[in-house]
Amino acid sequence: MSFDCEIVGKIGSMALINREINELDYNTFSRIGKYLSPGYVWISSGAVEIGKIDYFKRNNCKIIPENDIAKSLYASQGQCILIENYRRFIRPDYSVRQILLEHNHFNDNKKREYIKNLLLKSVEQKAIPIINYNDSVSNDEIMKMEISRIRDKNESIVECIDNDETASQISVLLKSKYLLIMTAADGLLKKADDPSSLIGRVEGKDTYELIENINNLLQHCIGSSREGSNGMLAKLRYIQEPIKNGTTVIIGSPKYIIPDLIKGNVKRTIFSVR
């Protein structure tokens, strides 16, 4: 089977922040950036949370009221820092390109094709695309109205509620060999907060059996990484489209380096056809 892209990867906001000191986790940026190379497309959350930290450090207060405008202000401040740190740790001979997407880009065929060509051209030119949702100009109320209008016309719709969905959509768009999702846990756990209950491998004799086995695991998924998301439950639903496309999906921790997660040298959960 041929693939247009080697790896589509994603990391969540909480994995980029050291909550003990309320500061960026530069070790995580370093571990990721060192191994990003041509053929990789990286989806990174974190702009809003990083913007909050930076704003507080400079002003010793939060933005009041904490509404959609505050979220956009934090995001626009955090985006600069997010890209700065990826650029710092990615090899200097590779270009880094920031791409901010919204739900509209995935619900229009012409826009989808344009984004696909943009990303594939970046891969050809040995550039590393760093993708995030465009929170800087996003308004929840307007977004819900737009999604409602799109849903009236289409049976299926991409909402981009979180970057797990964005990463899965990019993986489908580019037909990536791997989809790597970095999360706080080592992978999928049978019991929440019990690291020893890690499910290391989910397989099937074909795509249909693999999808069936994934659906059987939904009962184990509780908890979320942030308010408004469904955590592992959402991940297991989003990854099904890439799997139908032939993609191997890996969920693992950012405390490990990308090559070890792909090769299976460390704890992780892999979803694949036998």
Rosetta silent file (secondary structure, phi, psi, omega in degrees, C-alpha in Angstrom):
SEQUENCE: MSFDCEIVGKIGSMALINREINELDYNTFSRIGKYLSPGYVWISSGAVEIGKIDYFKRNNCKIIPENDIAKSLYASQGQCILIENYRRFIRPDYSVRQILLEHNHFNDNKKREYIKNLLLKSVEQKAIPIINYNDSVSNDEIMKMEISRIRDKNESIVECIDNDETASQISVLLKSKYLLIMTAADGLLKKADDPSSLIGRVEGKDTYELIENINNLLQHCIGSSREGSNGMLAKLRYIQEPIKNGTTVIIGSPKYIIPDLIKGNVKRTIFSVR
SCORE:     score description
SCORE:     0.000 S_00000001
   1 L     0.000  133.899 -179.668    0.000    0.000    0.000 S_00000001
   2 L   -96.007  147.460 -179.422    1.329    3.430   -0.935 S_00000001
   3 L  -129.496  145.861 -178.936    1.089    6.486    1.320 S_00000001
   4 L   -87.232  -13.757 -174.660    1.450   10.185    0.490 S_00000001
   5 E  -148.663  140.651 -177.508    2.817   11.116    3.912 S_00000001
   6 E   -73.408  -57.461 -175.364    4.904    9.234    6.472 S_00000001
   7 E  -138.445  131.332  162.740    3.524   10.533    9.768 S_00000001
   8 E  -106.909  124.512 -177.736    0.761   12.858   10.889 S_00000001
   9 E  -123.829  156.890 -179.489    1.283   13.596   14.580 S_00000001
  10 E  -144.956  140.936  173.479   -0.607   15.482   17.241 S_00000001
  11 E  -131.954  142.389 -178.706    0.093   16.683   20.777 S_00000001
  12 L   -88.169  168.296 -175.537   -2.359   18.218   23.223 S_00000001
  13 H   -59.049  -47.423 -172.757   -2.046   21.400   25.254 S_00000001
  14 H   -64.856  -26.202 -179.377   -1.451   19.793   28.638 S_00000001
  15 H   -75.058  -13.427 -178.969    1.488   17.763   27.339 S_00000001
  16 H   -99.684    2.493 -175.080    3.353   20.973   26.434 S_00000001
  17 E  -125.906  134.013  173.157    3.034   22.563   29.869 S_00000001
  18 E   -90.326  102.319 -173.620    4.737   21.752   33.172 S_00000001
  19 L   -71.194  -21.849 -179.877    1.885   22.384   35.592 S_00000001
  20 L   -63.922  -35.296 -179.818    4.101   22.128   38.670 S_00000001
  21 L  -115.157    1.743 -179.434    5.821   25.384   37.736 S_00000001
  22 L    52.454   54.373 -177.208    3.159   26.668   35.291 S_00000001
  23 E  -142.513  161.414  176.100    5.709   26.992   32.518 S_00000001
  24 E   -60.788  144.585  175.989    6.311   25.542   29.073 S_00000001
  25 L   -92.417   91.089 -176.156    7.809   22.053   29.086 S_00000001
  26 H   -66.450  -26.002  177.160   10.860   22.732   26.936 S_00000001
  27 H   -64.422  -37.094  177.992   11.987   19.104   27.235 S_00000001
  28 H   -67.376  -45.234  176.388    8.844   18.019   25.402 S_00000001
  29 H   -56.905  -41.682 -178.840    9.409   20.572   22.650 S_00000001
  30 H   -65.144  -46.508 -178.936   12.986   19.308   22.351 S_00000001
  31 H   -61.573  -37.012  179.743   12.015   15.613   22.176 S_00000001
  32 H   -75.766  -54.014 -174.037    9.477   16.329   19.441 S_00000001
  33 H   -57.981  -36.298 -178.102   11.390   18.898   17.421 S_00000001
  34 L   -59.822  -30.102 -173.593   14.560   16.830   17.244 S_00000001
  35 L  -110.242    2.482  173.294   12.786   14.068   15.323 S_00000001
  36 L   -74.808  130.662 -176.082   10.433   16.027   13.069 S_00000001
  37 L  -145.833  170.219  179.196   11.635   15.614    9.492 S_00000001
  38 L   -54.169  135.293 -174.041   10.325   15.889    5.906 S_00000001
  39 L   102.950   -6.883  177.619    7.322   13.624    5.498 S_00000001
  40 E  -106.353  138.805  172.111    5.957   14.613    8.906 S_00000001
  41 E  -124.059  126.025 -170.039    2.963   16.890    9.439 S_00000001
  42 E  -115.594  126.575  175.696    2.509   18.033   13.037 S_00000001
  43 E  -104.362  123.315 -174.362   -0.721   19.191   14.695 S_00000001
  44 E  -128.496  119.610  167.750   -0.093   21.073   17.920 S_00000001
  45 L   -77.963 -178.090  171.991   -2.530   22.395   20.474 S_00000001
  46 L   119.535  -15.675 -173.878   -1.323   24.760   23.155 S_00000001
  47 H   -61.070  -45.614 -176.935   -1.711   28.307   21.881 S_00000001
  48 H   -65.339  -48.713 -177.889   -4.465   29.345   24.308 S_00000001
  49 H   -64.777  -41.085  178.696   -2.860   27.771   27.398 S_00000001
  50 H   -66.854  -38.440  177.557    0.602   29.077   26.523 S_00000001
  51 H   -63.114  -38.190  177.289   -0.861   32.520   25.853 S_00000001
  52 H   -61.510  -45.975 -179.175   -2.496   32.521   29.304 S_00000001
  53 H   -62.453  -45.632 -176.933    0.791   31.688   30.977 S_00000001
  54 H   -67.449  -40.933  179.510    2.707   34.322   29.048 S_00000001
  55 H   -62.465  -44.202 -179.041    0.087   37.033   29.604 S_00000001
  56 H   -63.734  -40.903  179.319    0.022   36.391   33.360 S_00000001
  57 H   -61.099  -35.318 -175.959    3.827   36.488   33.567 S_00000001
  58 H   -88.281  -23.268 -174.118    3.899   39.881   31.864 S_00000001
  59 H  -122.513   -9.503 -179.761    0.873   41.459   33.546 S_00000001
  60 L    58.211   33.062  176.527    0.429   39.553   36.815 S_00000001
  61 L  -163.968  168.464  174.970   -3.265   39.116   36.085 S_00000001
  62 L   -97.240  166.024  174.496   -5.692   37.353   33.745 S_00000001
  63 L   -79.138  125.667 -179.043   -7.757   38.956   30.989 S_00000001
  64 L  -117.195  135.330   -5.318  -11.168   39.847   32.406 S_00000001
  65 L   -76.413  158.633  179.620  -13.797   38.787   31.506 S_00000001
  66 L   -86.416   79.573 -177.415  -12.629   35.345   30.368 S_00000001
  67 L  -116.989 -162.614 -178.697  -14.838   35.157   27.278 S_00000001
  68 H   -62.732  -36.964  178.938  -14.345   34.419   23.571 S_00000001
  69 H   -64.464  -41.898  178.152  -12.351   37.641   23.074 S_00000001
  70 H   -61.548  -43.167  178.119  -10.015   36.670   25.909 S_00000001
  71 H   -59.116  -43.455  179.728   -9.557   33.223   24.360 S_00000001
  72 H   -66.178  -38.901  178.581   -8.673   34.791   21.007 S_00000001
  73 H   -65.760  -43.292  177.198   -6.239   37.209   22.633 S_00000001
  74 H   -61.802  -44.246 -177.110   -4.537   34.384   24.524 S_00000001
  75 H   -62.054  -44.361 -178.336   -4.375   32.278   21.347 S_00000001
  76 H   -66.491  -31.864  176.560   -2.803   35.028   19.248 S_00000001
  77 H   -74.884  -39.968 -177.868   -0.191   35.621   21.960 S_00000001
  78 H   -73.386  -29.455 -179.617    0.462   31.909   22.442 S_00000001
  79 H   -58.696  -41.593 -179.518    0.780   31.091   18.742 S_00000001
  80 H   -59.024  -44.490 -177.495    3.960   33.166   18.475 S_00000001
  81 H   -71.384  -38.221  179.405    5.567   31.301   21.375 S_00000001
  82 H   -59.023  -51.231 -178.477    4.367   27.913   20.146 S_00000001
  83 H   -69.204  -37.135  177.715    5.962   28.298   16.724 S_00000001
  84 H   -56.257  -41.012 -177.171    9.077   29.931   18.171 S_00000001
  85 H   -77.257  -33.656  172.609    9.760   26.833   20.251 S_00000001
  86 H   -64.787  -43.155  179.526    9.166   24.372   17.453 S_00000001
  87 H   -61.474  -35.671 -177.964   11.503   26.419   15.270 S_00000001
  88 H   -62.817  -36.302 -171.591   14.119   26.389   18.041 S_00000001
  89 H  -105.263  -12.974  175.541   14.291   22.589   18.224 S_00000001
  90 L   -79.350  143.229 -177.722   13.636   21.486   14.626 S_00000001
  91 L   -50.092  135.247 -174.559   16.780   21.004   12.540 S_00000001
  92 L   -64.856  -19.675  179.601   17.826   24.348   11.022 S_00000001
  93 L   -83.268   -2.688  175.021   18.052   22.938    7.492 S_00000001
  94 L  -103.579  136.168  173.990   14.301   22.196    7.523 S_00000001
  95 E   -74.892  151.698  174.679   11.758   24.950    6.974 S_00000001
  96 E  -120.766  130.310 -177.616    8.920   25.357    9.475 S_00000001
  97 E  -126.974  124.627  177.641    5.508   26.536    8.269 S_00000001
  98 E   -87.436  130.107  178.514    2.601   27.533   10.472 S_00000001
  99 E  -130.123  119.096  179.933   -0.840   26.634    9.113 S_00000001
 100 E  -104.898  122.921 -175.200   -3.995   27.682   10.976 S_00000001
 101 E  -117.078  161.946  175.073   -7.150   25.818    9.989 S_00000001
 102 L  -135.712  170.764 -177.742  -10.863   25.997   10.772 S_00000001
 103 H   -57.996  -31.359 -178.138  -13.836   23.677   10.315 S_00000001
 104 H   -61.109  -29.362 -178.187  -14.715   25.405    7.021 S_00000001
 105 H   -68.857  -20.352 -176.566  -11.542   24.063    5.423 S_00000001
 106 L  -102.734  -10.241 -176.777  -12.730   20.473    5.868 S_00000001
 107 L  -107.537   13.083  177.324  -16.373   20.896    4.850 S_00000001
 108 L  -132.888  123.170 -173.657  -15.732   22.328    1.400 S_00000001
 109 H   -60.648  -39.206 -179.899  -14.213   20.093   -1.292 S_00000001
 110 H   -67.276  -40.109  178.812  -12.246   22.874   -2.971 S_00000001
 111 H   -68.283  -39.570  177.288  -10.777   24.034    0.344 S_00000001
 112 H   -59.608  -45.260 -178.787   -9.912   20.444    1.323 S_00000001
 113 H   -65.787  -37.930  178.604   -8.085   19.945   -1.952 S_00000001
 114 H   -63.548  -45.939  178.486   -6.260   23.245   -1.556 S_00000001
 115 H   -62.601  -41.513  178.583   -5.078   22.329    1.959 S_00000001
 116 H   -58.733  -48.751 -179.400   -4.012   18.883    0.730 S_00000001
 117 H   -63.727  -38.531  178.216   -1.904   20.369   -2.065 S_00000001
 118 H   -60.992  -44.685 -178.207   -0.404   22.935    0.309 S_00000001
 119 H   -70.931  -41.616  179.542    0.665   20.232    2.759 S_00000001
 120 H   -66.058  -36.785  176.759    1.989   17.847    0.120 S_00000001
 121 H   -66.014  -37.353  176.760    4.002   20.653   -1.466 S_00000001
 122 H   -63.018  -41.700  177.893    5.466   21.464    1.956 S_00000001
 123 H   -61.436  -44.518  179.374    6.488   17.824    2.367 S_00000001
 124 H   -60.845  -35.187 -176.102    8.156   17.879   -1.069 S_00000001
 125 L   -90.144   15.860  177.932   10.054   21.033   -0.124 S_00000001
 126 L    58.485   36.448  176.605   11.406   19.489    3.114 S_00000001
 127 E  -104.991  149.212  178.609    9.283   21.808    5.225 S_00000001
 128 E  -104.445  107.462  175.948    7.593   20.819    8.489 S_00000001
 129 E   -74.312  130.130  172.819    3.976   22.062    8.660 S_00000001
 130 E  -111.234  114.713 -172.227    2.849   22.907   12.203 S_00000001
 131 E  -109.226  140.549  172.511   -0.953   22.992   12.255 S_00000001
 132 E  -146.158  158.118  173.357   -3.334   24.358   14.865 S_00000001
 133 E   -69.276  145.430 -173.567   -6.969   25.371   14.945 S_00000001
 134 L   -83.119   67.506 -179.919   -7.336   29.097   14.304 S_00000001
 135 H   -64.498  -20.160 -177.470   -8.507   30.083   17.804 S_00000001
 136 H   -61.785  -29.520 -179.282   -7.231   33.621   17.229 S_00000001
 137 H  -123.362   19.835 -176.649  -10.283   34.459   15.111 S_00000001
 138 L   -95.301  134.996  175.942  -12.644   31.762   16.359 S_00000001
 139 L  -124.833  123.939 -173.660  -15.905   32.613   18.102 S_00000001
 140 H   -58.486  -41.391 -177.471  -17.877   29.718   19.599 S_00000001
 141 H   -66.117  -46.367  178.760  -21.282   31.199   18.834 S_00000001
 142 H   -63.992  -41.889 -179.921  -20.471   31.972   15.200 S_00000001
 143 H   -59.435  -43.405  179.808  -18.796   28.576   14.788 S_00000001
 144 H   -64.188  -37.688  177.914  -21.908   26.774   16.061 S_00000001
 145 H   -65.764  -42.469  179.996  -24.098   28.750   13.638 S_00000001
 146 H   -64.766  -43.689  179.537  -21.811   27.914   10.718 S_00000001
 147 H   -63.830  -38.608  178.687  -21.711   24.234   11.638 S_00000001
 148 H   -62.676  -41.531  178.645  -25.498   24.174   11.947 S_00000001
 149 H   -65.571  -40.853  179.483  -25.864   25.613    8.431 S_00000001
 150 H   -66.003  -39.628 -178.553  -23.400   23.084    7.026 S_00000001
 151 H   -64.440  -30.667  178.284  -25.178   20.215    8.799 S_00000001
 152 H   -64.943  -23.678 -175.993  -28.455   21.220    7.130 S_00000001
 153 H  -103.894  -20.325 -174.548  -26.814   20.564    3.743 S_00000001
 154 L  -129.238  143.653  176.693  -24.566   17.587    4.526 S_00000001
 155 L   -72.389  -40.561  178.946  -25.043   14.254    6.255 S_00000001
 156 L  -109.658  146.111 -177.034  -21.447   14.196    7.500 S_00000001
 157 L  -148.096  143.732  174.468  -19.612   17.174    8.903 S_00000001
 158 L  -101.364  122.518 -176.630  -16.205   17.937   10.371 S_00000001
 159 L   -98.743  -24.542 -175.386  -16.498   20.190   13.423 S_00000001
 160 L    55.507   45.181  177.931  -12.845   20.347   14.556 S_00000001
 161 L   -59.975  -38.684  174.522  -14.012   20.454   18.174 S_00000001
 162 L  -144.744  174.657 -173.846  -10.477   19.543   19.142 S_00000001
 163 H   -77.229   -9.114  170.134   -7.188   18.759   17.438 S_00000001
 164 H   -64.177  -42.561  177.638   -7.687   14.989   17.703 S_00000001
 165 H   -67.640  -42.290  178.426  -10.362   15.405   15.047 S_00000001
 166 H   -59.586  -45.159 -179.427   -8.160   17.793   13.062 S_00000001
 167 H   -62.791  -42.049  179.358   -5.260   15.319   13.128 S_00000001
 168 H   -64.496  -40.107  178.513   -7.478   12.455   11.994 S_00000001
 169 H   -66.007  -40.703  177.309   -8.858   14.550    9.137 S_00000001
 170 H   -64.418  -39.553  178.328   -5.352   15.562    8.037 S_00000001
 171 H   -60.869  -42.431  177.332   -4.288   11.907    8.186 S_00000001
 172 H   -66.488  -43.999 -177.714   -7.159   10.949    5.883 S_00000001
 173 H   -59.106  -41.025 -175.895   -6.487   13.895    3.593 S_00000001
 174 H   -97.202   -5.510 -175.264   -2.824   12.973    3.155 S_00000001
 175 L    49.762   65.531 -177.131   -3.237    9.200    3.484 S_00000001
 176 E   -79.597  149.231  177.310   -0.470    8.998    6.076 S_00000001
 177 E   -67.146  -41.820  179.457    1.296    5.745    6.920 S_00000001
 178 E  -126.880  146.868  165.503    1.060    6.536   10.634 S_00000001
 179 E  -119.441  115.766 -177.781   -1.138    8.706   12.811 S_00000001
 180 E  -109.187  119.248  178.693    0.635    9.397   16.104 S_00000001
 181 E  -113.681  117.039  178.748   -1.418   10.931   18.923 S_00000001
 182 E   -93.278  132.042 -175.739    0.501   12.030   22.003 S_00000001
 183 L  -141.470  174.115 -175.018   -1.464   12.137   25.229 S_00000001
 184 L   -65.991  -34.264 -179.862   -0.942   12.297   28.990 S_00000001
 185 L   -88.013  170.645  177.639   -1.220    8.516   29.448 S_00000001
 186 L   -73.327  -10.903 -178.943    1.004    5.832   27.898 S_00000001
 187 L   160.320 -150.652  179.423   -1.940    4.837   25.718 S_00000001
 188 E   -81.643  125.897 -178.842   -5.406    3.341   26.072 S_00000001
 189 E  -107.631  138.088  174.483   -6.096    2.138   29.630 S_00000001
 190 L   -67.435  -36.403  179.484   -8.686   -0.458   30.644 S_00000001
 191 L  -122.361  125.725 -179.917   -9.025    1.324   33.972 S_00000001
 192 L   -58.272  138.198  176.939   -8.740    5.083   34.236 S_00000001
 193 L    67.540   16.821  175.701   -5.731    6.246   36.291 S_00000001
 194 L  -121.815   92.904 -176.759   -4.261    2.724   36.359 S_00000001
 195 H   -57.875  -26.132 -178.647   -1.126    2.692   34.166 S_00000001
 196 H   -72.600  -10.550 -179.241   -0.774   -1.083   34.608 S_00000001
 197 H   -94.023   19.612 -179.000   -4.038   -1.595   32.671 S_00000001
 198 E   -57.906  132.977  172.032   -2.493   -0.369   29.399 S_00000001
 199 E   -94.439  107.400 -172.542   -3.842   -2.038   26.261 S_00000001
 200 L   -76.722  -30.012 -174.329   -0.719   -2.366   24.149 S_00000001
 201 E  -147.005  133.742  173.201   -2.200   -3.600   20.893 S_00000001
 202 E  -123.348  119.756 -172.947   -5.597   -3.546   19.185 S_00000001
 203 E  -129.970  172.555  173.632   -5.724   -5.665   16.030 S_00000001
 204 E  -160.437  155.100  179.557   -8.036   -7.238   13.492 S_00000001
 205 L   -68.901  -22.012  175.135   -7.667   -9.611   10.578 S_00000001
 206 L  -151.443  179.141 -177.916   -8.952   -6.777    8.389 S_00000001
 207 H   -59.919  -40.030 -177.553  -10.129   -3.182    8.732 S_00000001
 208 H   -62.625  -44.316  179.499  -13.697   -4.223    9.547 S_00000001
 209 H   -68.364  -36.818  178.313  -12.657   -6.437   12.452 S_00000001
 210 H   -62.534  -45.836  177.967  -10.244   -3.784   13.718 S_00000001
 211 H   -61.247  -41.035  177.829  -13.003   -1.149   13.755 S_00000001
 212 H   -61.319  -42.635  179.951  -15.302   -3.602   15.555 S_00000001
 213 H   -67.087  -34.849  176.396  -12.627   -4.249   18.192 S_00000001
 214 H   -65.050  -44.542  179.925  -12.121   -0.503   18.665 S_00000001
 215 H   -62.924  -31.069  177.903  -15.848    0.019   19.193 S_00000001
 216 H   -69.238  -17.281 -178.095  -15.812   -2.738   21.814 S_00000001
 217 L   -92.471   -6.225 -175.494  -13.256   -0.696   23.765 S_00000001
 218 H   -59.728  -26.432 -179.204  -15.343    2.476   23.996 S_00000001
 219 H   -65.892  -21.060 -178.855  -16.669    1.409   27.396 S_00000001
 220 H   -83.148   -6.803 -169.169  -13.205    1.874   28.893 S_00000001
 221 L   -99.132  105.797  173.525  -12.977    5.516   27.888 S_00000001
 222 L  -132.094  160.241  179.624  -13.860    8.077   30.537 S_00000001
 223 L    89.000  161.473 -179.871  -12.300   11.406   31.382 S_00000001
 224 L  -149.133  160.182 -178.359  -11.054   14.159   29.116 S_00000001
 225 L   -79.071  -23.589 -179.243   -8.019   16.321   28.623 S_00000001
 226 L  -157.387  164.613  177.543   -9.980   19.554   28.831 S_00000001
 227 L   -61.602  133.452  177.384  -13.462   20.945   29.330 S_00000001
 228 L    94.715   -8.028  177.375  -15.623   20.336   26.280 S_00000001
 229 L  -110.176  167.877 -178.899  -13.687   17.322   24.990 S_00000001
 230 L  -114.608   17.387  173.393  -14.320   13.630   25.468 S_00000001
 231 H    56.777 -132.351 -174.822  -10.712   12.521   25.875 S_00000001
 232 H   -65.429  -31.362  177.781   -9.922    8.956   24.808 S_00000001
 233 H   -57.186  -48.156  179.299  -13.520    8.283   23.807 S_00000001
 234 H   -64.530  -40.860  179.512  -13.306   10.965   21.124 S_00000001
 235 H   -57.055  -45.838 -177.888   -9.879    9.727   20.005 S_00000001
 236 H   -65.743  -28.161  176.427  -11.192    6.206   19.392 S_00000001
 237 H   -78.166  -41.918 -177.366  -14.013    7.594   17.278 S_00000001
 238 H   -67.445  -35.395 -173.911  -11.856    9.998   15.277 S_00000001
 239 L   -74.145   -7.635 -176.282   -9.139    7.450   14.417 S_00000001
 240 H   -68.571  -35.016  178.616  -11.568    5.127   12.663 S_00000001
 241 H   -66.052  -47.677  174.685  -11.550    7.088    9.387 S_00000001
 242 H   -58.305  -39.504  179.986   -7.733    7.006    9.050 S_00000001
 243 H   -62.481  -39.625  176.418   -7.763    3.279    9.868 S_00000001
 244 H   -61.896  -22.625 -178.750  -10.270    2.695    7.049 S_00000001
 245 L   -88.852   -0.317  179.763   -7.702    4.423    4.839 S_00000001
 246 L    96.029    4.291 -177.982   -4.983    1.912    5.772 S_00000001
 247 L   -79.137  140.071  171.309   -3.266    4.089    8.378 S_00000001
 248 E   -90.048  129.315 -176.228   -1.653    2.574   11.466 S_00000001
 249 E  -108.753  135.829  177.752   -2.584    4.561   14.570 S_00000001
 250 E  -127.859  130.585  173.613   -0.407    4.909   17.670 S_00000001
 251 E  -115.039  125.000 -176.965   -1.397    6.581   20.938 S_00000001
 252 E  -156.986 -178.148 -174.609    1.454    7.260   23.350 S_00000001
 253 L   -94.782  143.642  176.166    3.147    9.629   25.739 S_00000001
 254 L   -72.574   -1.961  174.692    5.331   12.630   24.796 S_00000001
 255 L   -73.788  -10.327  177.313    7.836   11.506   27.442 S_00000001
 256 L  -108.051  156.312  178.992    9.083    9.127   24.731 S_00000001
 257 L   -82.866  156.221 -175.369   10.713   10.064   21.438 S_00000001
 258 H   -57.182  -47.216 -178.774    8.873    9.619   18.148 S_00000001
 259 H   -58.807  -38.685 -179.602   11.083    6.806   16.728 S_00000001
 260 H   -69.280  -34.945  177.094   10.601    4.669   19.853 S_00000001
 261 H   -67.230  -39.374  179.948    6.829    5.163   19.757 S_00000001
 262 H   -69.611  -43.695 -176.121    6.703    4.135   16.096 S_00000001
 263 H   -78.759  -17.452 -179.583    8.995    1.108   16.518 S_00000001
 264 L    86.116   24.158  178.620    7.348   -0.067   19.731 S_00000001
 265 L   -78.875   -8.351 -178.631   10.430    0.250   21.926 S_00000001
 266 L  -133.850  172.545  177.897    8.314    1.886   24.650 S_00000001
 267 L   -66.334  137.441  175.903    4.843    1.549   26.103 S_00000001
 268 L  -174.075  173.392  173.400    2.073    2.685   23.773 S_00000001
 269 E  -114.687  127.945  179.303   -1.135    1.494   22.139 S_00000001
 270 E  -116.896  137.805  178.427   -1.031    0.556   18.458 S_00000001
 271 E  -114.850  115.611 -175.026   -4.077   -0.019   16.249 S_00000001
 272 E  -154.845  158.824  173.270   -3.302   -2.083   13.160 S_00000001
 273 E   -83.489  136.325 -179.418   -4.451   -4.825   10.810 S_00000001
 274 L   -65.948    0.000    0.000   -2.599   -8.100   11.400 S_00000001
